[in-house]
Structures are given as structure tokens and as C-alpha cells.
Amino acid sequence: MFPEGAGQLAMGCCVLAGLAGGCFKAGTQRTVEELSWMQGELEGLRSRPGFLKEHTRPVEWDQKKRGLLVLLLLAAAAVFGTIWGLSHSLAAAGPVGEAAALVLLALLWLLSEQPWRKKKGRSAAAEPGVTIQGSSLERYQEALEDFCRAMKIPALLVTETQEGTVNASARLSPGQVPELRVTGGLLKQAELLFQRTGNLEQMDRTVLSILGHELSHIAHRDALQLERRARKAALVSGGIFLLLAGSVLLLPAAAPLPALLLVLYLGADLLFGKILTDRRFWGQMCELRADRTGLRLSGASGEEWMQFWEIARLLQAEEKRQARLRGESVLYQGYRRYLRVEFHPSLRRRRAMMERGRPWGWRDYMDQLWYLRMALWQGRGWNE
């Protein structure tokens, strides 16, 4: 009914299309991020109209660059031709050849994802323990040391900056001592919380919950592992598809059961596949896990955490931003809700996940997966 090797060729096209689609999607998101950054940087150059004219020059395509581009195109054509010829040769060998072709496709998928590769770096020469730079943070020295021991962080540098924004951030680089930066704006908001409530212990618990949140990012190496987790999800999804589709093609006697499993898998992939392979999902899971870790380490409550952000006016700002978004154009709403890369869920969603009161586990992943599926169906996007 079908030409010889047609099923294997169709499967290969599906795999290649999936790889290309994933690359294009990730590339589009990165391009949007870079354009947003460039827009912010160029805003400061409006008052200096002659700066760009003085410091830019046209791209010069010399003979060496042209030759390198030609060599790359020839190499890509040679690789494609080799794979094409090899797949046809294997398909002509019957079921054994088709099985070998599936193994070849799986190996190509593995080579494209490289989930096992880890960046190596020299161990940073630093004394174990917590080093604090900033007098306002010295009161938290003992608590941070306890947190680091609980989370197996051997060394940590805590720095107080003079920025006015309410923020704390973790800096993690291979082979370097992790750094926790705390802005002066966050410490001022903590003092304002104490003035409003008169409860010094609540202020300390709230600040420590935020610091514990950042320590969770360091302990789980979220900044370095985020892209890898999304790629692993895509790798597992593609592997399951190859296994089931290969069973249908290579085991005709048992085809009904693999075919049924393949249909069920395709249905589940249609519902949740795009979310599971999107780095925004894994970024949100990192933030939600860090929230619960911060509360567990500090002993703070979700109500205290929300009270701090209400005093900092971030909750009101988020509600106003969402209200303004509803009045924007359809294109801008689509960009903000579906394309923009934003790893932080809404504050209300974060509080709801904090108050589950159970150890972090697989149920939280399933809960957030279903929540995002419903939010996307209802047109609320990733972060409302």
C-alpha cells in the first residue's frame, strides 16, 4: 500500500520537524528577549544622537568569511546527503534495517540535545562558610549558615548593594563561589514592615524567607540547569514517540496495542507537550519550589510573605499591569501572554502554591501543569 520505507521516512520527517520547530521557538523567544534588552539600552542613547554614528561601522564581508560560509553550506549538504542515503539503505534491508534506522534517528536526537554534557570549571578557592559584605545583613549570619548547611552549600558570598529596587538575586557560575545579592531597597522595605507591624521577628522571618528562596536557586543550580531540563523533557517526549511509532511499524502482529498507546500518547502530548518542553514551565517550577523552600527554612507564613509585597506595592502594581493589558491591542496581549519569557508566576498563584503545606514533589508539577493548561485555554496566558 505504501512505498518501501515510507513509514520510516515519515517518522524521520516528524522528528526533524520537531527539532526544527523547537529550535525556532526557542530562537524566537531569545530574539524577543534581546530586542527588549536592546530597546532599554538604546533609550539612553536618545540624548546622544552622534554616539552611534561615531561608534558603528558597516559589516565587511571579506574573502575569508565568504569562504567559511560556503564551507559550512557544503558540510551541511554532505551531512544531509549521508543521512538520507544511509536511511534508504537501511530501509531496503527490511524490518532489521528499519529498526537500525530508528536507532540512528534516536542517536541523532541524542547528539542534538546532549543532555549528559556538563560544563566543567575549576573549584573556586574559598573558605567554607558564609561571607557577608554589608552591615545590615550581619544579623542574618547565623541563620544563613544554618540554611547553607541544610542545603549543602559549602560557601556563599552575600553582598548588599545600594540599588533602590526591592529585589534579591542569586549569581551562579561554574567553578565560582555562589553570590547572593540583596538590594538596599529590599532592606528598607523590611524596615517599613517593622514600622507597620512592630514585630521584629516577623521582619526577620520575611527577609530570611526571601534569602532562602534565592538559596534554593543556588542549591538546585536553577540558572545553569533550566535550559537542560526543557531539553530533557523534549528528549523524553521524542523517545516515547519513536518507541511507540517504531512498535507500530516493526511489530504488525501486535500493532493494535502499540497503536492505541500511540494515540493516547499523541493526545496527552497535544494537551501538555508544548508546556512540558517550554522553559517557562520549568522556570516557574523553580520559582514555586524556591518559594516553599524559603518558607520552610525561615518559618514564615504565606500571609507574612504577602504582607511584605503589599507594603512594597508590588501586588497592586501587578494588578494594575494586568488591568492595563486587557485594554491593549490583541497583538500586544498575545505577545505578553504567550510569547514573552517570564519565569515568575503571579503573586497570588505563588501564595496559593506556598500554602499547600506538603513537601515538594511530583504532585506540584502536575498541579502547575494542569493550571497552565487551563490558563492557556482560557486565554489568560502564562503569568496571569
C-alpha positions in Angstrom: 0.0 0.0 0.0 2.9 2.4 0.9 6.3 2.5 -0.8 9.1 0.7 1.0 10.5 2.7 3.8 7.7 5.3 3.7 6.8 4.9 7.4 10.4 5.3 8.5 10.8 8.3 6.2 7.7 9.9 7.6 8.8 9.3 11.1 12.2 10.9 10.3 10.5 13.9 8.9 8.4 14.2 12.1 11.5 14.1 14.2 13.3 16.6 12.1 10.3 18.9 12.1 10.0 18.7 15.8 13.7 19.5 16.2 13.4 22.5 13.8 10.2 23.7 15.5 11.8 23.6 18.9 14.8 25.5 17.7 12.7 28.1 16.0 10.5 28.6 19.1 13.5 28.9 21.4 15.2 31.2 18.9 12.2 33.4 18.7 11.9 33.8 22.4 15.6 34.6 22.7 15.3 37.2 19.9 12.4 38.9 21.7 14.5 39.0 24.9 17.4 40.5 23.1 15.2 43.1 21.3 13.7 44.1 24.6 17.1 44.5 26.1 18.3 46.5 23.1 15.3 48.7 23.4 16.1 49.5 27.0 19.8 50.2 26.2 19.0 52.4 23.2 16.6 54.5 25.3 19.7 56.0 27.0 21.3 57.0 23.6 18.5 59.2 22.5 20.1 62.1 24.2 23.4 61.3 22.4 22.5 61.3 18.7 26.1 61.3 17.5 27.2 58.3 19.6 26.0 55.6 17.2 27.3 57.4 14.2 30.8 57.7 15.7 31.0 54.1 17.1 29.4 51.9 14.4 30.8 50.6 11.2 29.4 48.5 8.4 29.9 44.8 8.3 32.8 43.9 5.9 32.4 40.6 4.1 35.9 39.7 3.2 37.0 36.7 1.2 37.7 34.6 4.3 34.2 35.0 5.7 32.6 34.1 2.3 34.8 31.0 2.0 33.8 29.9 5.5 30.1 30.4 4.8 30.5 28.2 1.6 32.3 25.5 3.5 29.5 25.4 6.2 26.9 25.1 3.5 28.8 22.3 1.8 29.3 20.5 5.1 25.6 20.7 5.9 24.7 19.3 2.4 27.2 16.5 2.8 25.8 15.5 6.3 22.2 15.6 5.0 23.1 13.5 1.9 24.9 10.9 4.0 21.9 10.6 6.4 19.5 10.4 3.5 21.4 7.7 1.7 22.1 5.7 4.8 18.4 5.7 5.8 17.3 4.5 2.4 19.9 1.7 2.5 18.7 0.6 5.9 15.1 0.8 4.9 15.8 -1.5 1.9 17.1 -4.2 4.3 13.6 -4.8 5.7 12.5 -4.8 9.3 16.1 -5.1 10.6 17.1 -2.1 8.5 14.1 -0.1 9.7 15.0 -0.9 13.3 18.5 0.3 12.7 17.1 3.5 11.1 15.1 4.2 14.2 18.2 3.7 16.4 20.1 6.1 14.1 17.3 8.7 14.5 17.4 8.3 18.2 21.2 8.7 18.2 20.9 11.9 16.1 18.3 13.2 18.6 20.7 12.5 21.5 23.6 14.2 19.7 21.4 17.3 19.0 20.3 17.5 22.7 23.5 16.4 24.5 21.7 16.0 27.9 24.8 14.4 29.5 27.2 17.2 28.8 28.1 19.3 31.8 30.2 22.4 31.9 33.4 21.9 33.9 35.0 24.6 35.9 37.7 24.9 38.4 36.7 24.7 42.0 36.7 28.1 43.5 39.4 28.6 46.2 37.3 29.9 49.0 36.9 29.3 52.7 33.8 27.3 53.6 31.0 29.2 55.2 29.1 32.5 54.7 30.9 35.7 53.9 28.8 38.8 54.3 29.6 42.2 52.8 27.1 44.7 54.3 26.5 45.7 57.9 22.7 45.4 57.6 22.9 41.7 56.7 25.2 40.7 59.6 22.2 40.0 61.8 21.3 37.1 59.5 24.8 35.5 59.5 23.9 32.6 61.8 20.6 31.8 60.1 22.3 31.8 56.7 24.9 29.4 57.9 22.2 27.1 59.1 20.4 27.4 55.7 23.6 26.6 53.8 24.3 23.5 55.9 20.7 22.3 55.4 21.0 22.8 51.6 24.6 21.6 51.3 26.0 24.8 50.1 29.7 24.8 51.2 30.5 28.5 50.5 28.4 31.6 50.0 29.1 35.3 49.4 26.3 37.7 50.5 26.5 41.2 49.2 24.4 44.3 50.0 24.0 46.7 47.0 22.8 50.2 47.0 20.1 49.7 44.4 16.7 51.1 45.3 14.7 48.2 43.8 13.1 45.6 46.1 15.0 42.5 45.0 17.4 39.7 45.9 19.2 37.7 43.3 21.5 34.6 43.1 24.6 34.7 40.9 25.9 31.2 40.0 28.7 30.5 37.6 30.6 27.2 37.0 33.6 27.0 39.3 32.8 30.2 41.2 31.6 30.8 44.7 27.8 31.5 44.5 26.8 35.0 45.4 23.6 36.3 46.9 22.9 39.9 46.2 20.5 41.9 48.4 19.4 45.4 47.4 19.1 48.3 49.8 15.5 48.7 48.6 14.6 45.3 50.0 16.1 46.1 53.4 14.3 49.4 53.5 11.0 47.7 52.8 11.8 45.2 55.6 12.3 48.2 58.0 9.0 49.7 56.8 7.3 46.3 57.6 8.7 46.5 61.1 7.4 50.1 61.5 3.9 49.0 60.3 3.7 45.8 62.4 6.1 46.5 65.3 7.1 42.8 65.1 10.8 42.4 64.7 10.6 38.6 64.4 8.2 38.8 61.5 10.5 41.2 59.7 13.4 38.7 60.2 11.3 35.7 59.1 10.2 37.6 55.9 13.7 38.6 54.9 15.0 35.1 55.6 12.3 33.6 53.5 13.4 35.7 50.6 17.1 34.8 51.2 16.1 31.1 51.5 14.3 31.5 48.2 17.5 32.5 46.5 19.5 29.8 48.2 17.1 27.3 46.7 18.1 28.5 43.3 21.8 28.1 44.2 21.3 24.6 45.7 19.4 23.3 42.7 21.6 25.2 40.2 18.5 26.6 38.5 20.3 29.2 36.5 22.6 26.6 34.9 20.1 23.7 34.6 16.9 25.5 33.3 17.6 25.0 29.6 18.8 21.4 30.2 15.5 20.5 31.9 13.4 21.7 29.0 15.6 19.8 26.5 15.4 16.6 28.6 11.6 16.9 28.6 11.7 17.2 24.8 14.2 14.2 24.6 11.9 12.0 26.7 8.9 13.1 24.6 10.6 12.3 21.4 11.9 9.0 22.7 8.5 7.8 23.7 7.1 8.8 20.2 9.9 6.9 18.5 9.4 3.8 20.6 5.6 3.7 20.1 5.7 4.6 16.4 8.5 2.1 15.8 6.5 -0.7 17.6 3.5 0.0 15.3 5.8 -0.2 12.2 8.0 -3.1 13.2 5.5 -5.3 15.1 2.5 -5.6 12.8 1.2 -8.7 14.7 1.0 -6.7 17.9 0.0 -3.4 16.2 -3.4 -2.8 17.9 -1.9 -2.3 21.4 1.1 0.0 20.3 -1.3 1.9 18.0 -3.7 2.5 20.9 -0.8 3.6 23.2 0.4 5.9 20.4 -3.0 7.5 20.0 -3.2 8.1 23.8 0.3 9.5 23.9 -0.4 11.9 21.0 -3.5 13.1 22.8 -1.5 13.7 26.0 1.2 15.4 24.0 -1.3 17.6 22.3 -2.6 18.7 25.7 0.7 19.0 27.7 3.6 18.6 25.4 4.1 22.2 24.5 4.0 23.2 28.1 6.4 20.5 29.3 9.0 21.3 26.7 8.8 25.1 27.3 11.5 26.5 29.6 8.9 28.9 31.0 7.2 25.9 32.7 10.5 24.8 34.3 11.3 28.4 35.2 8.0 28.7 37.1 8.5 25.4 38.8 11.9 26.7 40.0 10.3 29.8 41.5 7.5 27.9 43.2 9.9 25.4 44.7 12.1 28.2 45.9 9.1 29.9 47.5 8.2 26.9 49.5 11.8 26.2 50.4 12.2 29.8 51.7 9.1 29.5 53.9 10.2 26.1 55.3 13.7 27.3 56.2 12.6 30.6 57.7 9.4 29.5 59.4 7.4 32.4 57.8 3.8 32.1 56.6 2.3 32.8 53.2 0.3 35.7 54.8 3.5 37.3 56.1 5.1 36.9 52.7 2.2 38.6 51.0 2.0 41.4 53.6 5.6 42.3 52.7 4.8 42.5 49.0 1.7 44.5 49.7 3.7 47.1 51.6 6.2 47.1 48.7 3.2 47.9 46.5 4.2 45.1 44.1 0.9 43.3 44.4 -1.0 46.5 43.5 1.4 47.1 40.6 0.8 43.6 39.3 -3.0 44.0 39.4 -2.8 47.4 37.6 -0.5 46.0 34.9 -2.9 43.1 34.2 -5.8 45.6 34.1 -3.9 47.8 31.6 -3.1 44.7 29.5 -6.7 44.0 28.9 -7.1 47.4 27.2 -4.1 46.9 24.9 -4.2 45.7 21.3 -4.7 42.0 20.5 -1.2 41.6 19.2 0.4 43.1 22.3 -1.8 40.9 24.5 -0.7 37.9 22.6 2.9 38.8 23.0 2.7 39.4 26.7 0.6 36.3 27.4 2.1 33.7 25.1 5.5 34.7 23.7 7.2 36.8 26.4 9.6 34.8 28.5 8.7 35.4 32.2 9.6 32.8 34.8 7.8 34.3 37.8 4.1 33.3 38.2 1.7 35.8 39.6 2.0 36.7 43.3 -1.4 35.2 44.0 -0.6 31.9 42.3 2.7 31.8 44.2 0.9 32.2 47.5 -1.6 29.5 46.6 1.2 27.1 45.9 3.1 28.1 49.1 0.2 27.2 51.4 0.0 23.6 50.3 1.9 22.6 53.4 3.4 19.5 52.0 7.0 18.5 50.9 7.8 19.5 47.3 7.0 16.6 45.0 5.6 15.3 41.7 2.1 16.4 42.6 3.2 20.1 42.5 4.5 19.6 38.9 1.1 18.0 37.9 -0.8 20.8 39.6 1.1 23.6 37.9 0.9 21.7 34.6 -2.9 21.5 34.7 -3.1 25.1 36.0 -1.2 26.4 33.0 -3.2 24.2 30.6 -6.4 25.7 31.8 -4.9 29.3 31.8 -3.8 28.9 28.2 -7.2 27.5 27.2 -9.0 30.4 28.9 -6.7 33.0 27.2 -5.0 34.1 30.4 -1.5 33.3 29.2 1.4 32.1 31.3 1.5 34.6 34.1 -1.9 35.9 35.0 
